[in-house]
Amino acid sequence: MGCLLLAACSGKSSKPALPLPTGHFEGPVTIQGTELRAVLDLREVTPGKLQAELSFPAVPGMEVPINNVRYKEPQLQFEQRGGFPGQVTVNAIREGDFLRGAFLLDSLRAEFVWVRRGPAAPRQYQEQAVRLKAGSQIQVATLYLPEDTVSRHPVIIVMPDSATTAGGPARAAWLARKGMASLLLSPSASKLAPTDSSARQWVQAAFTRLRTTPHIDTARVALWVRGTAAAQVVHGIEQQRPVAVILEAVPLSNAGEAQPYKALTRQRIPAMALYAGADPSVDVRQSARRMRTAIGYGRGNAVHVYPNANAYFLLPGSTSTAGLWSWPHFAAGYVEDVEQWLQQRLSK
């Protein structure tokens, strides 16, 4: 009785703490009359720490990994900053097996109710910190390793630039879900000086580190590099011999800037160049034309231009003349082009 009285006098509640709101939640999000089904998987990765995955099954490739999740009973909050797929913010209240709250995409707001449908699906990959050293410089890259029964995985070294940093984790996770490990490097600068060799050094360091990384098939290593860093990386390509190279948004303002990419053809390294039609960082029409001339069409080489897509290869959300909202989605063919091309190059 004394203990009970003491608890009452101290003002502290004897109500037991509720477990974290883990599970697999589903429900619609409706913006301006257009409904899209959302799926949220919440997992407790360490005591008191939540990890989330927000996806939209009707939009292929639109799965967003979120590691910064905040929960203080009964409020759940998380956000995805940057350009992929926009700035997403979720504020919700747990009500039993329901999450009720507000979903914000940039400046648009929608109310939602999502219901728990069971335990959260396990993540299809694990993240590992990988320490890289280039000269006196050190960076910690992230390896996304598929969680499956395969003993050795092909791997793509992914180097975004500072303009597309926000999309890096989602891209690496997408590749891992498709059975391809990915090593996400720190972004390069949007514009590198000709004398700056940092991108090439980091790629070399990544190749060196992967040779001693468990579960990696070092005979199947590909590169995905964006922007001006590509010229550096290609310059030393004969030393690393990747099995395939994706060149994203590479600016080629004259024929001379396209010359280094002819080395890919000489070395018989398959290359695919990707350009988003509304990417402001590059003259898409001229760059794509010069890249086609440089790499040609042999050995599976390809150059793809996705009209009206932004730098993340997304068609931004918009409102039709009828007043209906069109959700952001990847440009037609983009997801399929990348997956099929990589699987053909990386399959044994």
C-alpha positions as a Markdown table, in Angstrom:
| # | Residue | x | y | z |
|---|---|---|---|---|
| 1 | Met | 0.0 | 0.0 | 0.0 |
| 2 | Gly | 2.9 | 2.3 | 0.9 |
| 3 | Cys | 4.4 | 1.8 | -2.6 |
| 4 | Leu | 1.1 | 2.6 | -4.3 |
| 5 | Leu | 0.6 | 5.8 | -2.2 |
| 6 | Leu | 4.2 | 6.9 | -3.0 |
| 7 | Ala | 3.6 | 6.5 | -6.7 |
| 8 | Ala | 0.4 | 8.5 | -6.5 |
| 9 | Cys | 2.0 | 11.2 | -4.5 |
| 10 | Ser | 5.0 | 11.5 | -6.8 |
| 11 | Gly | 2.7 | 12.0 | -9.7 |
| 12 | Lys | 4.3 | 9.2 | -11.7 |
| 13 | Ser | 2.0 | 6.9 | -13.7 |
| 14 | Ser | 2.2 | 3.2 | -13.1 |
| 15 | Lys | 0.9 | 2.6 | -16.6 |
| 16 | Pro | 3.3 | 0.3 | -18.5 |
| 17 | Ala | 5.1 | 1.7 | -21.5 |
| 18 | Leu | 3.6 | 0.5 | -24.8 |
| 19 | Pro | 5.8 | -1.3 | -27.3 |
| 20 | Leu | 6.9 | 0.6 | -30.3 |
| 21 | Pro | 4.4 | 0.7 | -33.2 |
| 22 | Thr | 6.2 | -1.9 | -35.4 |
| 23 | Gly | 4.4 | -3.7 | -38.2 |
| 24 | His | 3.2 | -3.6 | -41.8 |
| 25 | Phe | 0.8 | -0.7 | -42.3 |
| 26 | Glu | -1.3 | -0.1 | -45.4 |
| 27 | Gly | -3.8 | 2.5 | -46.6 |
| 28 | Pro | -4.6 | 5.2 | -49.2 |
| 29 | Val | -3.2 | 8.6 | -49.5 |
| 30 | Thr | -5.4 | 11.0 | -51.5 |
| 31 | Ile | -4.2 | 14.3 | -53.0 |
| 32 | Gln | -6.6 | 16.4 | -55.0 |
| 33 | Gly | -8.9 | 13.5 | -55.7 |
| 34 | Thr | -6.2 | 11.0 | -56.8 |
| 35 | Glu | -5.7 | 8.0 | -54.5 |
| 36 | Leu | -2.5 | 6.0 | -54.2 |
| 37 | Arg | -2.0 | 3.0 | -51.9 |
| 38 | Ala | 0.9 | 3.5 | -49.4 |
| 39 | Val | 2.7 | 0.8 | -47.6 |
| 40 | Leu | 4.8 | 1.5 | -44.4 |
| 41 | Asp | 7.0 | -1.1 | -42.8 |
| 42 | Leu | 8.2 | -0.2 | -39.3 |
| 43 | Arg | 10.9 | -2.3 | -37.6 |
| 44 | Glu | 12.7 | -2.0 | -34.3 |
| 45 | Val | 16.3 | -2.5 | -35.3 |
| 46 | Thr | 17.8 | -1.8 | -31.8 |
| 47 | Pro | 16.0 | -1.2 | -28.5 |
| 48 | Gly | 14.0 | 2.0 | -28.9 |
| 49 | Lys | 15.2 | 2.7 | -32.5 |
| 50 | Leu | 12.8 | 2.4 | -35.4 |
| 51 | Gln | 13.6 | 1.9 | -39.1 |
| 52 | Ala | 11.0 | 2.5 | -41.9 |
| 53 | Glu | 10.4 | 1.8 | -45.5 |
| 54 | Leu | 7.7 | 3.8 | -47.3 |
| 55 | Ser | 6.6 | 2.4 | -50.7 |
| 56 | Phe | 3.8 | 2.8 | -53.2 |
| 57 | Pro | 3.2 | -0.5 | -55.0 |
| 58 | Ala | 1.6 | 1.1 | -58.0 |
| 59 | Val | 4.8 | 3.0 | -58.7 |
| 60 | Pro | 7.7 | 0.6 | -59.6 |
| 61 | Gly | 10.9 | 1.6 | -57.9 |
| 62 | Met | 9.3 | 4.1 | -55.6 |
| 63 | Glu | 10.5 | 2.6 | -52.3 |
| 64 | Val | 12.1 | 5.0 | -49.9 |
| 65 | Pro | 14.3 | 3.7 | -47.0 |
| 66 | Ile | 14.0 | 5.9 | -43.9 |
| 67 | Asn | 16.4 | 5.5 | -41.0 |
| 68 | Asn | 15.6 | 8.7 | -39.1 |
| 69 | Val | 12.3 | 7.8 | -37.5 |
| 70 | Arg | 11.1 | 9.6 | -34.3 |
| 71 | Tyr | 8.5 | 8.1 | -32.0 |
| 72 | Lys | 7.2 | 9.5 | -28.7 |
| 73 | Glu | 4.0 | 7.9 | -27.6 |
| 74 | Pro | 1.7 | 8.2 | -29.3 |
| 75 | Gln | 3.3 | 10.4 | -32.1 |
| 76 | Leu | 5.3 | 9.0 | -35.0 |
| 77 | Gln | 7.3 | 11.4 | -37.3 |
| 78 | Phe | 9.7 | 10.9 | -40.2 |
| 79 | Glu | 10.7 | 12.8 | -43.3 |
| 80 | Gln | 12.6 | 12.3 | -46.5 |
| 81 | Arg | 14.4 | 15.5 | -47.5 |
| 82 | Gly | 15.6 | 16.3 | -51.0 |
| 83 | Gly | 14.4 | 15.7 | -54.5 |
| 84 | Phe | 13.4 | 12.0 | -54.3 |
| 85 | Pro | 10.5 | 11.7 | -54.7 |
| 86 | Gly | 10.1 | 15.2 | -53.2 |
| 87 | Gln | 10.1 | 16.3 | -49.6 |
| 88 | Val | 8.0 | 13.7 | -47.9 |
| 89 | Thr | 6.9 | 14.3 | -44.3 |
| 90 | Val | 4.7 | 12.0 | -42.2 |
| 91 | Asn | 3.1 | 13.0 | -38.8 |
| 92 | Ala | 0.9 | 10.3 | -37.3 |
| 93 | Ile | -0.8 | 9.3 | -34.1 |
| 94 | Arg | -1.0 | 5.7 | -33.1 |
| 95 | Glu | -4.5 | 4.6 | -32.2 |
| 96 | Gly | -4.3 | 0.9 | -31.5 |
| 97 | Asp | -3.6 | -0.9 | -34.8 |
| 98 | Phe | -4.1 | 2.3 | -36.8 |
| 99 | Leu | -1.9 | 5.2 | -37.7 |
| 100 | Arg | -3.8 | 8.4 | -38.3 |
| 101 | Gly | -2.2 | 11.6 | -39.5 |
| 102 | Ala | -1.0 | 13.9 | -42.2 |
| 103 | Phe | 1.1 | 13.1 | -45.3 |
| 104 | Leu | 2.9 | 16.0 | -46.9 |
| 105 | Leu | 4.6 | 15.9 | -50.3 |
| 106 | Asp | 6.4 | 19.2 | -50.8 |
| 107 | Ser | 3.6 | 21.8 | -50.2 |
| 108 | Leu | 0.7 | 19.3 | -50.7 |
| 109 | Arg | -1.1 | 17.8 | -47.7 |
| 110 | Ala | -3.3 | 14.8 | -47.3 |
| 111 | Glu | -5.0 | 13.2 | -44.3 |
| 112 | Phe | -4.6 | 9.4 | -44.0 |
| 113 | Val | -5.6 | 6.4 | -41.9 |
| 114 | Trp | -3.3 | 3.3 | -42.3 |
| 115 | Val | -4.1 | 0.0 | -40.7 |
| 116 | Arg | -1.7 | -2.6 | -39.4 |
| 117 | Arg | -1.9 | -5.8 | -41.4 |
| 118 | Gly | 0.7 | -7.9 | -39.5 |
| 119 | Pro | 4.4 | -7.8 | -38.8 |
| 120 | Ala | 6.7 | -5.7 | -40.9 |
| 121 | Ala | 8.3 | -7.4 | -43.9 |
| 122 | Pro | 12.0 | -7.9 | -43.3 |
| 123 | Arg | 14.3 | -5.6 | -45.2 |
| 124 | Gln | 15.6 | -7.4 | -48.4 |
| 125 | Tyr | 19.1 | -6.1 | -47.8 |
| 126 | Gln | 21.5 | -5.2 | -45.0 |
| 127 | Glu | 23.6 | -2.0 | -44.8 |
| 128 | Gln | 27.3 | -2.2 | -43.9 |
| 129 | Ala | 29.7 | 0.6 | -43.3 |
| 130 | Val | 32.8 | 0.2 | -45.5 |
| 131 | Arg | 35.9 | 2.3 | -44.8 |
| 132 | Leu | 37.7 | 3.5 | -47.9 |
| 133 | Lys | 41.1 | 5.2 | -48.1 |
| 134 | Ala | 42.5 | 7.2 | -50.9 |
| 135 | Gly | 45.9 | 8.7 | -50.1 |
| 136 | Ser | 45.5 | 10.5 | -46.8 |
| 137 | Gln | 41.7 | 10.9 | -47.3 |
| 138 | Ile | 39.1 | 8.5 | -45.7 |
| 139 | Gln | 35.4 | 8.1 | -46.3 |
| 140 | Val | 32.9 | 5.7 | -45.0 |
| 141 | Ala | 30.8 | 4.3 | -47.9 |
| 142 | Thr | 27.7 | 2.1 | -47.4 |
| 143 | Leu | 27.4 | -1.4 | -48.9 |
| 144 | Tyr | 23.8 | -2.6 | -49.6 |
| 145 | Leu | 24.0 | -6.4 | -49.5 |
| 146 | Pro | 21.0 | -8.5 | -50.6 |
| 147 | Glu | 19.5 | -10.7 | -47.9 |
| 148 | Asp | 19.2 | -14.0 | -49.8 |
| 149 | Thr | 20.8 | -17.4 | -50.2 |
| 150 | Val | 23.3 | -16.4 | -52.9 |
| 151 | Ser | 26.8 | -16.7 | -51.6 |
| 152 | Arg | 28.5 | -14.1 | -53.9 |
| 153 | His | 26.7 | -11.1 | -55.4 |
| 154 | Pro | 27.6 | -8.9 | -58.3 |
| 155 | Val | 28.1 | -5.3 | -57.1 |
| 156 | Ile | 27.6 | -1.8 | -58.6 |
| 157 | Ile | 29.7 | 1.0 | -57.3 |
| 158 | Val | 27.4 | 4.1 | -57.2 |
| 159 | Met | 28.8 | 7.6 | -57.3 |
| 160 | Pro | 26.1 | 10.3 | -57.3 |
| 161 | Asp | 27.0 | 14.0 | -57.4 |
| 162 | Ser | 26.1 | 16.7 | -54.9 |
| 163 | Ala | 23.0 | 17.6 | -56.9 |
| 164 | Thr | 21.4 | 14.2 | -56.4 |
| 165 | Thr | 22.6 | 13.1 | -53.0 |
| 166 | Ala | 19.0 | 12.6 | -51.7 |
| 167 | Gly | 18.4 | 9.8 | -54.3 |
| 168 | Gly | 21.5 | 7.8 | -53.5 |
| 169 | Pro | 20.2 | 5.5 | -50.7 |
| 170 | Ala | 16.9 | 4.8 | -52.5 |
| 171 | Arg | 18.9 | 3.9 | -55.7 |
| 172 | Ala | 21.3 | 1.6 | -53.8 |
| 173 | Ala | 18.4 | 0.0 | -52.0 |
| 174 | Trp | 16.5 | -0.6 | -55.3 |
| 175 | Leu | 19.5 | -2.4 | -56.8 |
| 176 | Ala | 19.9 | -4.5 | -53.7 |
| 177 | Arg | 16.3 | -5.6 | -53.8 |
| 178 | Lys | 17.0 | -6.9 | -57.3 |
| 179 | Gly | 19.8 | -9.1 | -56.1 |
| 180 | Met | 22.7 | -6.8 | -56.9 |
| 181 | Ala | 24.9 | -5.4 | -54.1 |
| 182 | Ser | 25.7 | -1.8 | -54.3 |
| 183 | Leu | 28.4 | 0.3 | -52.8 |
| 184 | Leu | 27.2 | 3.9 | -52.3 |
| 185 | Leu | 30.1 | 6.4 | -52.3 |
| 186 | Ser | 30.0 | 9.9 | -51.0 |
| 187 | Pro | 28.8 | 12.3 | -53.7 |
| 188 | Ser | 31.3 | 14.0 | -56.0 |
| 189 | Ala | 31.1 | 17.8 | -56.6 |
| 190 | Ser | 28.6 | 18.8 | -59.2 |
| 191 | Lys | 31.4 | 20.4 | -61.2 |
| 192 | Leu | 34.9 | 19.0 | -60.9 |
| 193 | Ala | 38.0 | 20.8 | -62.2 |
| 194 | Pro | 40.0 | 19.0 | -64.8 |
| 195 | Thr | 42.9 | 18.7 | -62.4 |
| 196 | Asp | 40.7 | 17.1 | -59.6 |
| 197 | Ser | 41.3 | 13.4 | -59.6 |
| 198 | Ser | 39.4 | 12.6 | -56.4 |
| 199 | Ala | 36.5 | 10.7 | -58.1 |
| 200 | Arg | 39.0 | 8.3 | -59.8 |
| 201 | Gln | 40.8 | 7.8 | -56.6 |
| 202 | Trp | 37.7 | 6.9 | -54.7 |
| 203 | Val | 36.6 | 4.5 | -57.4 |
| 204 | Gln | 40.0 | 2.8 | -57.3 |
| 205 | Ala | 39.8 | 2.6 | -53.5 |
| 206 | Ala | 36.3 | 1.0 | -53.8 |
| 207 | Phe | 37.6 | -1.7 | -56.2 |
| 208 | Thr | 40.5 | -2.4 | -53.9 |
| 209 | Arg | 38.2 | -2.7 | -50.8 |
| 210 | Leu | 35.7 | -4.9 | -52.6 |
| 211 | Arg | 38.4 | -7.5 | -53.3 |
| 212 | Thr | 38.4 | -8.4 | -49.6 |
| 213 | Thr | 34.7 | -7.9 | -48.9 |
| 214 | Pro | 32.8 | -11.1 | -48.1 |
| 215 | His | 29.9 | -12.2 | -50.3 |
| 216 | Ile | 31.1 | -10.0 | -53.3 |
| 217 | Asp | 31.9 | -11.5 | -56.7 |
| 218 | Thr | 34.8 | -9.4 | -57.8 |
| 219 | Ala | 34.5 | -10.7 | -61.3 |
| 220 | Arg | 31.2 | -8.9 | -61.6 |
| 221 | Val | 31.8 | -5.3 | -60.6 |
| 222 | Ala | 30.0 | -2.4 | -62.4 |
| 223 | Leu | 30.1 | 1.3 | -62.1 |
| 224 | Trp | 27.3 | 4.0 | -62.0 |
| 225 | Val | 28.7 | 7.5 | -62.1 |
| 226 | Arg | 27.0 | 10.8 | -62.6 |
| 227 | Gly | 28.1 | 14.1 | -64.1 |
| 228 | Thr | 31.6 | 15.5 | -64.6 |
| 229 | Ala | 33.2 | 12.8 | -62.4 |
| 230 | Ala | 32.6 | 10.3 | -65.2 |
| 231 | Ala | 35.5 | 11.7 | -67.3 |
| 232 | Gln | 37.9 | 11.1 | -64.5 |
| 233 | Val | 36.7 | 7.6 | -63.8 |
| 234 | Val | 36.8 | 6.6 | -67.5 |
| 235 | His | 40.3 | 7.9 | -67.7 |
| 236 | Gly | 41.6 | 5.1 | -65.5 |
| 237 | Ile | 39.1 | 2.5 | -66.6 |
| 238 | Glu | 41.7 | 0.0 | -68.1 |
| 239 | Gln | 43.1 | -0.5 | -64.6 |
| 240 | Gln | 39.9 | -1.6 | -62.9 |
| 241 | Arg | 38.1 | -3.3 | -65.8 |
| 242 | Pro | 34.5 | -3.1 | -64.6 |
| 243 | Val | 32.1 | -5.4 | -66.5 |
| 244 | Ala | 29.7 | -2.5 | -67.2 |
| 245 | Val | 29.4 | 1.3 | -66.8 |
| 246 | Ile | 26.4 | 3.5 | -66.4 |
| 247 | Leu | 27.0 | 7.1 | -67.3 |
| 248 | Glu | 24.4 | 9.4 | -65.9 |
| 249 | Ala | 23.9 | 13.1 | -67.0 |
| 250 | Val | 27.4 | 13.4 | -68.4 |
| 251 | Pro | 27.8 | 16.9 | -69.9 |
| 252 | Leu | 29.6 | 17.0 | -73.3 |
| 253 | Ser | 29.8 | 20.5 | -74.6 |
| 254 | Asn | 32.1 | 19.7 | -77.5 |
| 255 | Ala | 33.4 | 16.7 | -79.4 |
| 256 | Gly | 36.7 | 16.8 | -77.5 |
| 257 | Glu | 35.0 | 16.1 | -74.2 |
| 258 | Ala | 33.5 | 13.0 | -75.7 |
| 259 | Gln | 36.8 | 11.5 | -76.7 |
| 260 | Pro | 37.6 | 9.8 | -73.3 |
| 261 | Tyr | 34.5 | 7.7 | -73.6 |
| 262 | Lys | 35.7 | 6.0 | -76.7 |
| 263 | Ala | 38.0 | 4.1 | -74.4 |
| 264 | Leu | 35.1 | 2.1 | -73.3 |
| 265 | Thr | 34.6 | 0.7 | -76.8 |
| 266 | Arg | 38.3 | 0.1 | -77.2 |
| 267 | Gln | 38.4 | -1.8 | -73.9 |
| 268 | Arg | 35.2 | -3.7 | -74.8 |
| 269 | Ile | 33.4 | -2.5 | -71.7 |
| 270 | Pro | 29.6 | -2.2 | -72.2 |
| 271 | Ala | 28.3 | 1.3 | -71.4 |
| 272 | Met | 24.8 | 2.8 | -71.0 |
| 273 | Ala | 24.3 | 6.5 | -70.9 |
| 274 | Leu | 21.2 | 8.0 | -69.2 |
| 275 | Tyr | 19.9 | 11.6 | -69.6 |
| 276 | Ala | 16.8 | 13.1 | -68.0 |
| 277 | Gly | 15.2 | 15.6 | -70.4 |
| 278 | Ala | 14.5 | 18.3 | -67.7 |
| 279 | Asp | 17.8 | 18.0 | -65.9 |
| 280 | Pro | 19.1 | 21.6 | -65.7 |
| 281 | Ser | 22.7 | 20.5 | -65.1 |
| 282 | Val | 23.3 | 19.3 | -68.7 |
| 283 | Asp | 22.5 | 20.2 | -72.3 |
| 284 | Val | 20.7 | 16.9 | -72.9 |
| 285 | Arg | 20.2 | 17.0 | -76.6 |
| 286 | Gln | 23.8 | 17.8 | -77.5 |
| 287 | Ser | 25.4 | 15.6 | -74.8 |
| 288 | Ala | 23.3 | 12.6 | -75.8 |
| 289 | Arg | 24.2 | 13.0 | -79.4 |
| 290 | Arg | 27.9 | 13.3 | -78.7 |
| 291 | Met | 27.8 | 10.3 | -76.3 |
| 292 | Arg | 26.1 | 8.1 | -79.0 |
| 293 | Thr | 28.9 | 9.0 | -81.4 |
| 294 | Ala | 31.5 | 8.2 | -78.7 |
| 295 | Ile | 30.3 | 4.8 | -77.5 |
| 296 | Gly | 28.3 | 3.6 | -80.5 |
| 297 | Tyr | 25.9 | 0.7 | -80.3 |
| 298 | Gly | 28.1 | -2.4 | -80.2 |
| 299 | Arg | 28.2 | -4.9 | -77.3 |
| 300 | Gly | 25.0 | -3.7 | -75.8 |
| 301 | Asn | 25.9 | 0.0 | -75.6 |
| 302 | Ala | 23.0 | 2.3 | -75.4 |
| 303 | Val | 22.0 | 6.0 | -74.8 |
| 304 | His | 18.6 | 6.7 | -73.3 |
| 305 | Val | 16.9 | 10.1 | -73.1 |
| 306 | Tyr | 13.8 | 10.4 | -70.9 |
| 307 | Pro | 11.8 | 13.4 | -71.9 |
| 308 | Asn | 10.5 | 15.8 | -69.2 |
| 309 | Ala | 12.0 | 13.8 | -66.4 |
| 310 | Asn | 13.9 | 15.7 | -63.6 |
| 311 | Ala | 17.4 | 14.9 | -62.4 |
| 312 | Tyr | 16.0 | 11.8 | -60.5 |
| 313 | Phe | 14.4 | 10.5 | -63.7 |
| 314 | Leu | 11.0 | 11.3 | -62.2 |
| 315 | Leu | 8.1 | 13.0 | -63.8 |
| 316 | Pro | 7.0 | 15.4 | -61.0 |
| 317 | Gly | 3.5 | 15.4 | -59.7 |
| 318 | Ser | 1.1 | 17.8 | -61.5 |
| 319 | Thr | -2.6 | 18.7 | -61.8 |
| 320 | Ser | -4.5 | 18.0 | -64.9 |
| 321 | Thr | -6.9 | 20.3 | -66.6 |
| 322 | Ala | -9.7 | 18.3 | -64.9 |
| 323 | Gly | -8.2 | 19.2 | -61.5 |
| 324 | Leu | -6.9 | 15.7 | -60.8 |
| 325 | Trp | -3.5 | 15.1 | -59.3 |
| 326 | Ser | -0.9 | 13.0 | -61.0 |
| 327 | Trp | 1.5 | 11.4 | -58.6 |
| 328 | Pro | 5.3 | 11.6 | -59.2 |
| 329 | His | 6.5 | 8.5 | -61.1 |
| 330 | Phe | 9.6 | 7.4 | -62.9 |
| 331 | Ala | 9.8 | 8.1 | -66.6 |
| 332 | Ala | 8.4 | 5.4 | -68.8 |
| 333 | Gly | 11.0 | 2.7 | -69.4 |
| 334 | Tyr | 13.6 | 4.0 | -67.0 |
| 335 | Val | 13.3 | 1.3 | -64.3 |
| 336 | Glu | 13.0 | -1.5 | -66.9 |
| 337 | Asp | 15.9 | -0.2 | -69.0 |
| 338 | Val | 18.3 | -0.1 | -66.0 |
| 339 | Glu | 17.2 | -3.4 | -64.4 |
| 340 | Gln | 17.3 | -5.4 | -67.7 |
| 341 | Trp | 20.6 | -3.9 | -68.9 |
| 342 | Leu | 22.4 | -4.6 | -65.6 |
| 343 | Gln | 21.0 | -8.1 | -65.2 |
| 344 | Gln | 22.2 | -8.9 | -68.7 |
| 345 | Arg | 25.7 | -7.6 | -68.0 |
| 346 | Leu | 26.0 | -9.0 | -64.5 |
| 347 | Ser | 24.5 | -12.5 | -64.9 |
| 348 | Lys | 26.9 | -15.4 | -64.9 |
